[in-house]
Amino acid sequence: MMMAAGLLPPIGVMLLRLGWGGRRAIIGAGWIAILAGIGLLGRANGAWGIAIGSVLAMAAAAALLGWAAWTTPVRPARTERASRMVVVGPRRRFAGRLATFVIVGPAGFAAAQILALGLHAAARGAGQAEADATALALLLQPAIWAVLMTVQLLCARRRTMITVAAVTAAAGGLLWGLA
């Protein structure tokens, strides 16, 4: 029984890959197999079973991704795009990368911290115990930062990255001030 449940997540990942071309029934069957396998493993072994089922699904996905990377032929580069690209010097490239790192790293961390502290203050103002509000802030800060970094790195311009961080920090400051 456990062996069959352990085989369901990798089989589900393979079904997802087979249905990649738009066959929704195969994709649905793949998700059902993944969730059923993880559910059965979780029912039998609790959190350990859920972890094992998830790792089996991820390992199957990594294997399929590696196989696709190994067997996919390399496409020739398009020359018209290369002719339109602006060539910048190494110092300017380094400065741009450093600016992006500072905006996403320390500035994003500070904005996420301010929002987490604002949520802490709002929870305290709503009557939560100090320990509960502190745990909320400590748990939410890395999640907020991860989401913020993802949004920032999807932005096309650094000005937009700064705006996203500033809005996040302003929301935290507003919550903090109202609490």
C-alpha positions in Angstrom: 0.0 0.0 0.0 2.7 2.5 1.0 4.8 1.6 -2.1 1.8 2.3 -4.4 1.2 5.6 -2.5 4.9 6.5 -3.0 4.6 5.8 -6.7 1.6 8.1 -7.2 3.5 11.5 -6.9 6.2 10.6 -9.6 3.5 9.1 -11.9 1.5 12.3 -11.4 4.5 14.4 -12.4 4.9 12.3 -15.5 1.3 12.8 -16.4 1.6 16.5 -16.0 4.5 16.4 -18.4 2.5 14.3 -20.9 -0.4 16.8 -20.7 1.9 19.8 -21.2 0.6 20.3 -24.7 -2.8 21.2 -23.6 -4.5 17.9 -22.8 -6.4 19.0 -19.7 -7.7 15.6 -18.8 -4.1 14.2 -18.5 -3.1 17.3 -16.5 -6.1 16.8 -14.1 -5.2 13.2 -13.7 -1.6 14.1 -12.9 -2.6 16.5 -10.2 -5.1 14.0 -8.7 -2.3 11.4 -8.6 0.1 13.8 -6.9 -2.4 14.9 -4.3 -3.7 11.4 -3.7 -0.2 10.0 -3.2 0.8 12.7 -0.8 -2.5 12.4 1.0 -2.2 8.7 1.4 1.4 9.0 2.6 0.3 11.7 5.0 -2.5 9.7 6.3 -0.2 6.7 7.0 2.8 8.6 8.3 1.7 12.2 9.2 3.9 15.1 8.3 6.8 12.7 7.5 4.6 11.0 4.8 3.7 14.4 3.3 7.4 15.4 3.2 8.3 12.1 1.5 5.6 12.4 -1.1 6.5 16.0 -1.8 10.2 15.1 -2.2 9.3 12.2 -4.5 7.2 14.6 -6.7 10.1 17.1 -6.7 12.7 14.5 -7.6 10.6 13.3 -10.5 10.1 16.8 -11.7 13.8 17.5 -11.4 14.6 14.3 -13.3 12.2 15.2 -16.1 13.6 18.8 -16.3 17.2 17.4 -16.5 16.2 15.0 -19.2 14.5 17.8 -21.2 17.6 20.0 -20.8 19.9 17.2 -21.9 17.9 16.2 -25.0 16.7 19.5 -26.3 18.8 20.8 -29.1 20.4 24.2 -28.8 18.7 26.8 -31.0 20.9 29.1 -33.0 21.1 32.7 -31.8 19.2 35.4 -33.6 21.4 38.0 -34.9 18.9 40.9 -35.3 18.4 41.0 -31.6 22.1 41.1 -30.9 22.5 44.1 -33.3 19.9 46.1 -31.4 21.5 45.5 -28.0 23.3 48.4 -26.4 26.8 47.5 -25.3 27.7 48.8 -21.9 31.0 48.7 -20.1 31.8 46.4 -17.2 31.7 49.2 -14.7 28.2 50.3 -15.7 27.0 46.7 -15.6 28.5 46.2 -12.2 26.9 49.4 -10.9 23.5 48.4 -12.2 23.8 44.9 -10.6 24.9 46.5 -7.4 22.0 48.9 -7.4 19.5 46.1 -8.1 21.1 44.1 -5.2 20.8 47.0 -2.8 17.2 47.8 -3.8 16.1 44.1 -3.5 18.3 43.0 -0.7 18.8 45.5 2.1 16.0 47.9 1.0 13.5 45.1 0.5 14.5 43.6 3.8 13.9 46.9 5.6 10.5 47.4 3.9 9.4 43.9 4.8 10.6 44.5 8.4 8.6 47.7 8.6 5.5 45.9 7.3 6.0 43.1 9.7 6.4 45.5 12.6 3.3 47.3 11.4 1.4 44.0 11.4 2.8 43.4 14.9 1.5 46.7 16.1 -1.9 46.1 14.5 -2.2 42.7 16.1 -1.3 44.2 19.5 -3.9 47.0 18.9 -6.5 44.3 18.1 -6.0 42.7 21.5 -3.5 39.9 20.6 -1.0 38.9 23.3 2.5 40.1 23.0 3.9 36.7 22.3 1.3 36.0 19.6 1.9 39.3 17.9 5.7 38.8 18.0 5.4 35.3 16.6 3.2 36.7 13.8 5.8 39.3 12.9 8.7 36.8 13.1 6.8 34.4 10.8 5.6 36.9 8.3 8.7 38.9 7.8 10.6 36.3 5.7 7.4 35.5 3.7 6.8 39.2 3.1 10.4 39.7 2.0 10.3 36.7 -0.3 7.1 38.0 -2.0 8.5 41.5 -2.2 11.8 40.3 -3.8 9.8 38.3 -6.3 7.7 41.3 -7.3 10.8 43.5 -7.4 12.7 41.2 -9.6 9.8 41.0 -12.0 9.8 44.8 -12.4 11.4 46.1 -15.6 12.9 49.2 -14.1 14.7 50.0 -10.9 12.5 53.0 -10.3 9.5 50.5 -10.1 11.5 48.3 -7.7 12.0 51.2 -5.4 8.3 52.2 -5.6 7.3 48.6 -4.6 9.6 48.7 -1.6 8.4 52.2 -0.7 4.7 51.3 -0.9 5.4 48.2 1.3 7.2 50.3 3.9 4.5 52.9 3.8 1.8 50.3 4.4 3.7 49.1 7.4 4.2 52.6 8.7 0.5 53.3 8.3 -0.4 50.2 10.2 2.1 51.1 12.9 0.8 54.6 13.2 -2.8 53.6 13.3 -2.3 51.0 16.0 
